[in-house]
């Protein structure tokens, strides 16, 4: 499984509930368009000794690296101007991105 992982925090004055709702709407649109297999959305409730960790995390899942590349291209072409994505980009800060791959032992 290949994943696109984002971390972010709300800007001051932005309600967490609105961020959560819009992030789920956006993730569901990507799944409906068959661009991702699934997504997960997390809120950090206790950063322990990692104080710099942004408050929210969203992970989009792809079956293969090739599907991730194709999906990310389609997302870039079709969904970056989508209403919920645009609102989120204006409402968040501390935006970080990583690409991860699931590793299993045979």
DRENMI-752822 format. One record per atom (N, C-alpha, C): residue number from 1; residue in three letters; atom name; x, y, z. Coordinates in pm, 1 decimal. Layout:
REM residues N
+-----+-----+----+----------+----------+----------+
!   i !  aa ! at !       xx !       yy !       zz !
+-----+-----+----+----------+----------+----------+
! NUM ! ala ! CA !        X !        Y !        Z !
...
+-----+-----+----+----------+----------+----------+
REM end
This chain:
REM residues 106
+-----+-----+----+----------+----------+----------+
!   i !  aa ! at !       xx !       yy !       zz !
+-----+-----+----+----------+----------+----------+
!   1 ! unk !  N !     85.0 !   -115.9 !      0.0 !
!   1 ! unk ! CA !      0.0 !      0.0 !      0.0 !
!   1 ! unk !  C !     90.5 !    123.3 !      0.0 !
!   2 ! unk !  N !     61.7 !    217.4 !    -85.0 !
!   2 ! unk ! CA !    135.3 !    342.9 !    -94.3 !
!   2 ! unk !  C !     44.2 !    454.8 !    -46.0 !
!   3 ! unk !  N !    102.5 !    550.3 !     25.1 !
!   3 ! unk ! CA !     20.0 !    653.5 !     87.4 !
!   3 ! unk !  C !     77.7 !    792.2 !     68.0 !
!   4 ! unk !  N !    -14.4 !    886.9 !     56.1 !
!   4 ! unk ! CA !     15.4 !   1029.5 !     57.8 !
!   4 ! unk !  C !    -34.1 !   1078.8 !    192.7 !
!   5 ! unk !  N !     58.0 !   1127.8 !    272.7 !
!   5 ! unk ! CA !     27.3 !   1163.0 !    409.7 !
!   5 ! unk !  C !     47.7 !   1313.2 !    428.1 !
!   6 ! unk !  N !    -53.1 !   1380.5 !    482.8 !
!   6 ! unk ! CA !    -39.9 !   1523.5 !    509.1 !
!   6 ! unk !  C !    -63.8 !   1551.0 !    657.1 !
!   7 ! unk !  N !      4.6 !   1650.4 !    706.3 !
!   7 ! unk ! CA !     -8.4 !   1697.8 !    843.3 !
!   7 ! unk !  C !    -39.2 !   1846.4 !    836.3 !
!   8 ! unk !  N !   -125.8 !   1895.3 !    923.8 !
!   8 ! unk ! CA !   -156.0 !   2037.9 !    925.3 !
!   8 ! unk !  C !   -226.4 !   2075.5 !   1054.0 !
!   9 ! unk !  N !   -228.0 !   2204.9 !   1082.3 !
!   9 ! unk ! CA !   -297.9 !   2260.5 !   1197.8 !
!   9 ! unk !  C !   -391.9 !   2369.2 !   1149.1 !
!  10 ! unk !  N !   -499.3 !   2395.8 !   1224.9 !
!  10 ! unk ! CA !   -588.6 !   2504.7 !   1185.7 !
!  10 ! unk !  C !   -524.6 !   2640.0 !   1215.3 !
!  11 ! unk !  N !   -556.8 !   2737.3 !   1134.1 !
!  11 ! unk ! CA !   -517.2 !   2874.0 !   1165.3 !
!  11 ! unk !  C !   -599.3 !   2921.1 !   1285.0 !
!  12 ! unk !  N !   -549.4 !   3023.2 !   1354.1 !
!  12 ! unk ! CA !   -622.1 !   3078.5 !   1467.5 !
!  12 ! unk !  C !   -761.9 !   3120.5 !   1424.9 !
!  13 ! unk !  N !   -860.1 !   3086.9 !   1505.9 !
!  13 ! unk ! CA !   -997.8 !   3125.2 !   1479.5 !
!  13 ! unk !  C !  -1075.4 !   3030.0 !   1390.7 !
!  14 ! unk !  N !  -1010.6 !   2926.5 !   1338.8 !
!  14 ! unk ! CA !  -1078.6 !   2829.9 !   1251.8 !
!  14 ! unk !  C !  -1125.5 !   2712.8 !   1337.5 !
!  15 ! unk !  N !  -1252.6 !   2679.4 !   1327.0 !
!  15 ! unk ! CA !  -1310.0 !   2571.0 !   1406.9 !
!  15 ! unk !  C !  -1261.0 !   2434.6 !   1359.6 !
!  16 ! unk !  N !  -1214.6 !   2353.7 !   1452.9 !
!  16 ! unk ! CA !  -1170.0 !   2218.3 !   1420.3 !
!  16 ! unk !  C !  -1282.0 !   2137.5 !   1356.5 !
!  17 ! unk !  N !  -1403.6 !   2156.6 !   1403.5 !
!  17 ! unk ! CA !  -1517.0 !   2080.2 !   1350.3 !
!  17 ! unk !  C !  -1537.0 !   2107.3 !   1201.9 !
!  18 ! unk !  N !  -1515.7 !   2230.4 !   1158.9 !
!  18 ! unk ! CA !  -1529.9 !   2264.7 !   1015.9 !
!  18 ! unk !  C !  -1418.2 !   2200.1 !    934.2 !
!  19 ! unk !  N !  -1297.5 !   2199.9 !    986.5 !
!  19 ! unk ! CA !  -1185.8 !   2135.2 !    916.9 !
!  19 ! unk !  C !  -1213.6 !   1985.9 !    901.8 !
!  20 ! unk !  N !  -1257.0 !   1922.6 !   1008.1 !
!  20 ! unk ! CA !  -1284.8 !   1778.2 !   1005.0 !
!  20 ! unk !  C !  -1393.5 !   1747.0 !    902.5 !
!  21 ! unk !  N !  -1500.7 !   1824.9 !    905.4 !
!  21 ! unk ! CA !  -1611.9 !   1802.2 !    812.8 !
!  21 ! unk !  C !  -1568.7 !   1819.2 !    667.3 !
!  22 ! unk !  N !  -1497.8 !   1926.2 !    637.7 !
!  22 ! unk ! CA !  -1456.1 !   1951.3 !    499.3 !
!  22 ! unk !  C !  -1350.9 !   1852.5 !    451.5 !
!  23 ! unk !  N !  -1261.4 !   1811.3 !    539.3 !
!  23 ! unk ! CA !  -1160.3 !   1711.6 !    501.3 !
!  23 ! unk !  C !  -1228.3 !   1579.2 !    464.0 !
!  24 ! unk !  N !  -1328.9 !   1540.7 !    539.6 !
!  24 ! unk ! CA !  -1401.5 !   1417.4 !    507.4 !
!  24 ! unk !  C !  -1478.9 !   1431.4 !    376.2 !
!  25 ! unk !  N !  -1537.0 !   1545.5 !    351.8 !
!  25 ! unk ! CA !  -1607.8 !   1566.8 !    224.4 !
!  25 ! unk !  C !  -1510.4 !   1554.2 !    107.8 !
!  26 ! unk !  N !  -1393.7 !   1614.5 !    122.5 !
!  26 ! unk ! CA !  -1292.4 !   1608.7 !     16.8 !
!  26 ! unk !  C !  -1243.7 !   1464.8 !     -3.3 !
!  27 ! unk !  N !  -1211.1 !   1395.2 !    104.8 !
!  27 ! unk ! CA !  -1166.7 !   1256.5 !     93.9 !
!  27 ! unk !  C !  -1270.7 !   1167.8 !     28.4 !
!  28 ! unk !  N !  -1396.8 !   1187.4 !     63.3 !
!  28 ! unk ! CA !  -1503.9 !   1108.8 !      1.9 !
!  28 ! unk !  C !  -1517.5 !   1136.7 !   -147.4 !
!  29 ! unk !  N !  -1497.7 !   1261.7 !   -188.1 !
!  29 ! unk ! CA !  -1502.4 !   1293.3 !   -331.8 !
!  29 ! unk !  C !  -1390.6 !   1221.6 !   -406.5 !
!  30 ! unk !  N !  -1272.2 !   1215.2 !   -347.6 !
!  30 ! unk ! CA !  -1160.9 !   1144.5 !   -412.0 !
!  30 ! unk !  C !  -1189.5 !    995.4 !   -422.1 !
!  31 ! unk !  N !  -1251.2 !    937.9 !   -319.3 !
!  31 ! unk ! CA !  -1288.4 !    796.5 !   -325.6 !
!  31 ! unk !  C !  -1398.3 !    773.9 !   -428.6 !
!  32 ! unk !  N !  -1498.6 !    860.8 !   -432.1 !
!  32 ! unk ! CA !  -1606.8 !    847.4 !   -530.1 !
!  32 ! unk !  C !  -1553.8 !    853.3 !   -673.0 !
!  33 ! unk !  N !  -1448.5 !    933.3 !   -693.7 !
!  33 ! unk ! CA !  -1387.1 !    945.5 !   -825.7 !
!  33 ! unk !  C !  -1288.8 !    831.5 !   -853.1 !
!  34 ! unk !  N !  -1273.8 !    740.2 !   -756.1 !
!  34 ! unk ! CA !  -1185.0 !    623.9 !   -768.1 !
!  34 ! unk !  C !  -1038.2 !    663.1 !   -784.3 !
!  35 ! unk !  N !  -1000.4 !    777.2 !   -724.2 !
!  35 ! unk ! CA !   -861.9 !    822.2 !   -731.3 !
!  35 ! unk !  C !   -780.0 !    773.0 !   -612.3 !
!  36 ! unk !  N !   -847.3 !    735.6 !   -504.1 !
!  36 ! unk ! CA !   -781.9 !    676.2 !   -388.6 !
!  36 ! unk !  C !   -863.4 !    553.5 !   -346.7 !
!  37 ! unk !  N !   -795.2 !    459.8 !   -282.0 !
!  37 ! unk ! CA !   -863.3 !    340.4 !   -232.5 !
!  37 ! unk !  C !   -945.7 !    376.2 !   -109.2 !
!  38 ! unk !  N !   -883.3 !    452.2 !    -19.2 !
!  38 ! unk ! CA !   -950.2 !    499.8 !    101.0 !
!  38 ! unk !  C !   -865.7 !    611.4 !    161.1 !
!  39 ! unk !  N !   -919.3 !    671.5 !    265.7 !
!  39 ! unk ! CA !   -842.8 !    771.2 !    338.9 !
!  39 ! unk !  C !   -874.1 !    755.3 !    486.9 !
!  40 ! unk !  N !   -788.0 !    811.0 !    568.3 !
!  40 ! unk ! CA !   -811.4 !    816.2 !    712.4 !
!  40 ! unk !  C !   -775.2 !    956.1 !    759.4 !
!  41 ! unk !  N !   -848.5 !   1002.6 !    858.4 !
!  41 ! unk ! CA !   -827.9 !   1136.7 !    913.0 !
!  41 ! unk !  C !   -810.5 !   1125.3 !   1063.9 !
!  42 ! unk !  N !   -707.1 !   1188.2 !   1116.0 !
!  42 ! unk ! CA !   -674.8 !   1178.0 !   1257.4 !
!  42 ! unk !  C !   -655.6 !   1315.8 !   1319.4 !
!  43 ! unk !  N !   -689.2 !   1326.3 !   1447.2 !
!  43 ! unk ! CA !   -656.3 !   1444.4 !   1525.9 !
!  43 ! unk !  C !   -559.9 !   1401.3 !   1635.4 !
!  44 ! unk !  N !   -450.7 !   1472.5 !   1649.2 !
!  44 ! unk ! CA !   -353.8 !   1443.1 !   1753.6 !
!  44 ! unk !  C !   -414.2 !   1491.8 !   1886.1 !
!  45 ! unk !  N !   -436.4 !   1400.5 !   1975.7 !
!  45 ! unk ! CA !   -494.7 !   1436.1 !   2104.9 !
!  45 ! unk !  C !   -388.8 !   1451.2 !   2213.6 !
!  46 ! unk !  N !   -270.2 !   1396.4 !   2188.4 !
!  46 ! unk ! CA !   -160.6 !   1409.6 !   2283.0 !
!  46 ! unk !  C !    -30.2 !   1393.8 !   2205.4 !
!  47 ! unk !  N !     39.7 !   1503.5 !   2178.3 !
!  47 ! unk ! CA !    163.6 !   1493.4 !   2101.4 !
!  47 ! unk !  C !    281.9 !   1437.9 !   2180.6 !
!  48 ! unk !  N !    260.7 !   1407.1 !   2308.0 !
!  48 ! unk ! CA !    365.9 !   1354.1 !   2395.4 !
!  48 ! unk !  C !    489.7 !   1444.3 !   2387.8 !
!  49 ! unk !  N !    603.0 !   1391.3 !   2346.5 !
!  49 ! unk ! CA !    723.9 !   1473.9 !   2340.7 !
!  49 ! unk !  C !    748.6 !   1531.7 !   2201.4 !
!  50 ! unk !  N !    649.3 !   1530.3 !   2114.3 !
!  50 ! unk ! CA !    662.1 !   1582.0 !   1977.4 !
!  50 ! unk !  C !    572.8 !   1705.8 !   1964.1 !
!  51 ! unk !  N !    609.7 !   1811.5 !   2033.9 !
!  51 ! unk ! CA !    529.1 !   1934.3 !   2038.5 !
!  51 ! unk !  C !    512.0 !   1999.5 !   1902.1 !
!  52 ! unk !  N !    604.8 !   1977.9 !   1810.4 !
!  52 ! unk ! CA !    596.5 !   2039.7 !   1677.4 !
!  52 ! unk !  C !    501.5 !   1965.8 !   1583.1 !
!  53 ! unk !  N !    447.3 !   1853.4 !   1627.2 !
!  53 ! unk ! CA !    358.0 !   1775.0 !   1542.8 !
!  53 ! unk !  C !    230.5 !   1853.9 !   1515.0 !
!  54 ! unk !  N !    196.0 !   1874.9 !   1387.2 !
!  54 ! unk ! CA !     70.7 !   1944.3 !   1356.0 !
!  54 ! unk !  C !    -49.3 !   1867.7 !   1412.7 !
!  55 ! unk !  N !   -158.3 !   1936.5 !   1428.1 !
!  55 ! unk ! CA !   -274.9 !   1882.8 !   1499.4 !
!  55 ! unk !  C !   -351.9 !   1775.2 !   1423.9 !
!  56 ! unk !  N !   -355.9 !   1783.5 !   1291.1 !
!  56 ! unk ! CA !   -432.5 !   1688.1 !   1212.1 !
!  56 ! unk !  C !   -342.5 !   1612.2 !   1116.3 !
!  57 ! unk !  N !   -388.4 !   1492.5 !   1080.3 !
!  57 ! unk ! CA !   -317.8 !   1409.2 !    984.0 !
!  57 ! unk !  C !   -422.9 !   1343.0 !    895.0 !
!  58 ! unk !  N !   -397.1 !   1342.4 !    764.6 !
!  58 ! unk ! CA !   -484.4 !   1273.7 !    670.2 !
!  58 ! unk !  C !   -397.0 !   1187.5 !    580.5 !
!  59 ! unk !  N !   -437.4 !   1063.5 !    563.4 !
!  59 ! unk ! CA !   -361.2 !    969.6 !    481.3 !
!  59 ! unk !  C !   -451.8 !    918.8 !    370.1 !
!  60 ! unk !  N !   -405.3 !    932.0 !    246.5 !
!  60 ! unk ! CA !   -476.3 !    877.8 !    130.2 !
!  60 ! unk !  C !   -401.7 !    753.9 !     83.3 !
!  61 ! unk !  N !   -475.9 !    645.9 !     58.9 !
!  61 ! unk ! CA !   -417.6 !    515.9 !     25.5 !
!  61 ! unk !  C !   -434.8 !    481.8 !   -122.5 !
!  62 ! unk !  N !   -328.4 !    424.1 !   -178.7 !
!  62 ! unk ! CA !   -324.7 !    377.1 !   -317.3 !
!  62 ! unk !  C !   -268.9 !    235.3 !   -315.4 !
!  63 ! unk !  N !   -318.4 !    149.1 !   -404.1 !
!  63 ! unk ! CA !   -271.9 !     10.0 !   -408.0 !
!  63 ! unk !  C !   -124.7 !     -1.4 !   -446.6 !
!  64 ! unk !  N !    -81.2 !     74.8 !   -546.2 !
!  64 ! unk ! CA !     56.1 !     64.7 !   -597.0 !
!  64 ! unk !  C !    116.5 !    204.0 !   -614.8 !
!  65 ! unk !  N !    245.9 !    206.3 !   -633.1 !
!  65 ! unk ! CA !    313.1 !    332.1 !   -661.2 !
!  65 ! unk !  C !    266.1 !    394.1 !   -791.5 !
!  66 ! unk !  N !    239.7 !    309.1 !   -890.0 !
!  66 ! unk ! CA !    191.5 !    358.7 !  -1019.5 !
!  66 ! unk !  C !     52.4 !    420.9 !  -1005.3 !
!  67 ! unk !  N !    -34.8 !    356.7 !   -925.1 !
!  67 ! unk ! CA !   -168.0 !    412.5 !   -901.9 !
!  67 ! unk !  C !   -159.6 !    544.0 !   -824.4 !
!  68 ! unk !  N !    -61.8 !    553.4 !   -734.2 !
!  68 ! unk ! CA !    -43.5 !    678.4 !   -661.0 !
!  68 ! unk !  C !     -0.3 !    789.3 !   -755.3 !
!  69 ! unk !  N !     94.2 !    761.1 !   -842.6 !
!  69 ! unk ! CA !    139.7 !    862.6 !   -938.2 !
!  69 ! unk !  C !     25.7 !    909.1 !  -1027.4 !
!  70 ! unk !  N !    -50.6 !    814.6 !  -1082.1 !
!  70 ! unk ! CA !   -162.4 !    848.9 !  -1169.9 !
!  70 ! unk !  C !   -271.1 !    922.6 !  -1092.2 !
!  71 ! unk !  N !   -302.1 !    875.5 !   -972.1 !
!  71 ! unk ! CA !   -404.2 !    939.9 !   -890.3 !
!  71 ! unk !  C !   -365.2 !   1080.3 !   -850.6 !
!  72 ! unk !  N !   -240.6 !   1099.2 !   -811.0 !
!  72 ! unk ! CA !   -194.6 !   1232.7 !   -772.5 !
!  72 ! unk !  C !   -199.0 !   1328.3 !   -891.6 !
!  73 ! unk !  N !   -167.6 !   1279.3 !  -1010.0 !
!  73 ! unk ! CA !   -176.1 !   1363.6 !  -1129.0 !
!  73 ! unk !  C !   -321.0 !   1405.3 !  -1154.4 !
!  74 ! unk !  N !   -412.8 !   1309.8 !  -1145.8 !
!  74 ! unk ! CA !   -555.0 !   1341.2 !  -1166.5 !
!  74 ! unk !  C !   -607.3 !   1435.8 !  -1058.7 !
!  75 ! unk !  N !   -566.1 !   1414.6 !   -935.2 !
!  75 ! unk ! CA !   -607.5 !   1504.0 !   -827.1 !
!  75 ! unk !  C !   -558.5 !   1644.6 !   -856.5 !
!  76 ! unk !  N !   -433.8 !   1656.6 !   -898.2 !
!  76 ! unk ! CA !   -377.9 !   1787.5 !   -931.9 !
!  76 ! unk !  C !   -451.8 !   1855.3 !  -1046.0 !
!  77 ! unk !  N !   -493.4 !   1779.0 !  -1142.9 !
!  77 ! unk ! CA !   -562.2 !   1835.5 !  -1259.4 !
!  77 ! unk !  C !   -708.8 !   1865.8 !  -1232.6 !
!  78 ! unk !  N !   -774.0 !   1784.7 !  -1147.3 !
!  78 ! unk ! CA !   -920.3 !   1795.3 !  -1133.7 !
!  78 ! unk !  C !   -970.9 !   1842.4 !   -998.2 !
!  79 ! unk !  N !   -891.7 !   1827.4 !   -892.2 !
!  79 ! unk ! CA !   -949.6 !   1848.0 !   -759.5 !
!  79 ! unk !  C !   -883.9 !   1954.9 !   -673.5 !
!  80 ! unk !  N !   -777.8 !   2017.9 !   -718.3 !
!  80 ! unk ! CA !   -716.7 !   2121.9 !   -636.6 !
!  80 ! unk !  C !   -802.0 !   2248.3 !   -631.1 !
!  81 ! unk !  N !   -891.3 !   2264.9 !   -727.0 !
!  81 ! unk ! CA !   -980.1 !   2381.0 !   -724.9 !
!  81 ! unk !  C !  -1116.4 !   2347.0 !   -664.3 !
!  82 ! unk !  N !  -1132.8 !   2224.0 !   -616.0 !
!  82 ! unk ! CA !  -1257.9 !   2181.9 !   -553.3 !
!  82 ! unk !  C !  -1283.9 !   2267.5 !   -429.1 !
!  83 ! unk !  N !  -1410.5 !   2297.1 !   -402.6 !
!  83 ! unk ! CA !  -1450.0 !   2390.5 !   -296.2 !
!  83 ! unk !  C !  -1391.2 !   2357.2 !   -158.5 !
!  84 ! unk !  N !  -1403.0 !   2232.5 !   -114.8 !
!  84 ! unk ! CA !  -1353.0 !   2196.1 !     17.7 !
!  84 ! unk !  C !  -1200.9 !   2204.4 !     25.3 !
!  85 ! unk !  N !  -1133.3 !   2165.7 !    -80.6 !
!  85 ! unk ! CA !   -986.7 !   2175.2 !    -83.8 !
!  85 ! unk !  C !   -943.7 !   2320.8 !    -75.4 !
!  86 ! unk !  N !  -1007.5 !   2406.8 !   -152.0 !
!  86 ! unk ! CA !   -973.3 !   2549.0 !   -150.5 !
!  86 ! unk !  C !   -995.1 !   2608.9 !    -11.3 !
!  87 ! unk !  N !  -1107.3 !   2576.3 !     52.1 !
!  87 ! unk ! CA !  -1136.3 !   2628.7 !    185.7 !
!  87 ! unk !  C !  -1029.7 !   2580.2 !    284.1 !
!  88 ! unk !  N !   -997.8 !   2451.7 !    277.8 !
!  88 ! unk ! CA !   -898.0 !   2396.4 !    369.4 !
!  88 ! unk !  C !   -762.6 !   2464.0 !    352.7 !
!  89 ! unk !  N !   -721.1 !   2486.9 !    230.0 !
!  89 ! unk ! CA !   -589.8 !   2547.9 !    206.7 !
!  89 ! unk !  C !   -582.2 !   2689.5 !    264.4 !
!  90 ! unk !  N !   -693.7 !   2758.1 !    273.2 !
!  90 ! unk ! CA !   -696.6 !   2892.2 !    332.9 !
!  90 ! unk !  C !   -708.0 !   2886.7 !    485.9 !
!  91 ! unk !  N !   -754.3 !   2772.9 !    539.5 !
!  91 ! unk ! CA !   -784.5 !   2762.7 !    681.6 !
!  91 ! unk !  C !   -676.7 !   2692.9 !    763.5 !
!  92 ! unk !  N !   -572.5 !   2641.7 !    698.3 !
!  92 ! unk ! CA !   -472.0 !   2563.6 !    770.3 !
!  92 ! unk !  C !   -334.6 !   2627.3 !    764.3 !
!  93 ! unk !  N !   -248.3 !   2579.6 !    852.6 !
!  93 ! unk ! CA !   -107.4 !   2620.0 !    855.6 !
!  93 ! unk !  C !    -24.1 !   2498.5 !    893.6 !
!  94 ! unk !  N !    106.4 !   2515.4 !    898.5 !
!  94 ! unk ! CA !    198.0 !   2405.1 !    932.3 !
!  94 ! unk !  C !    178.2 !   2284.4 !    841.6 !
!  95 ! unk !  N !    154.2 !   2307.5 !    713.8 !
!  95 ! unk ! CA !    125.9 !   2201.3 !    617.3 !
!  95 ! unk !  C !    254.2 !   2125.0 !    585.2 !
!  96 ! unk !  N !    249.7 !   1994.8 !    606.9 !
!  96 ! unk ! CA !    363.5 !   1905.6 !    579.6 !
!  96 ! unk !  C !    314.0 !   1786.0 !    499.9 !
!  97 ! unk !  N !    399.8 !   1731.5 !    415.2 !
!  97 ! unk ! CA !    364.1 !   1620.3 !    327.9 !
!  97 ! unk !  C !    471.6 !   1511.9 !    338.4 !
!  98 ! unk !  N !    427.1 !   1386.0 !    332.4 !
!  98 ! unk ! CA !    521.4 !   1275.3 !    317.8 !
!  98 ! unk !  C !    455.6 !   1167.4 !    233.2 !
!  99 ! unk !  N !    539.7 !   1085.5 !    173.6 !
!  99 ! unk ! CA !    494.6 !    969.6 !     97.6 !
!  99 ! unk !  C !    545.9 !    848.1 !    173.0 !
! 100 ! unk !  N !    456.0 !    754.4 !    200.7 !
! 100 ! unk ! CA !    495.1 !    637.6 !    276.7 !
! 100 ! unk !  C !    449.0 !    511.0 !    205.9 !
! 101 ! unk !  N !    516.8 !    402.2 !    235.6 !
! 101 ! unk ! CA !    482.4 !    273.0 !    177.5 !
! 101 ! unk !  C !    475.3 !    170.6 !    289.1 !
! 102 ! unk !  N !    368.2 !     94.7 !    288.9 !
! 102 ! unk ! CA !    349.3 !     -8.9 !    389.0 !
! 102 ! unk !  C !    446.0 !   -123.7 !    362.5 !
! 103 ! unk !  N !    508.7 !   -171.9 !    466.3 !
! 103 ! unk ! CA !    602.6 !   -284.0 !    456.7 !
! 103 ! unk !  C !    552.9 !   -396.6 !    545.9 !
! 104 ! unk !  N !    543.8 !   -515.0 !    489.0 !
! 104 ! unk ! CA !    499.7 !   -632.8 !    563.8 !
! 104 ! unk !  C !    608.0 !   -738.7 !    558.6 !
! 105 ! unk !  N !    608.9 !   -821.7 !    659.1 !
! 105 ! unk ! CA !    699.5 !   -935.4 !    662.9 !
! 105 ! unk !  C !    627.4 !  -1053.4 !    601.8 !
! 106 ! unk !  N !    694.0 !  -1120.9 !    510.9 !
! 106 ! unk ! CA !    631.6 !  -1236.7 !    442.8 !
! 106 ! unk !  C !    617.9 !  -1354.7 !    534.4 !
+-----+-----+----+----------+----------+----------+
REM end
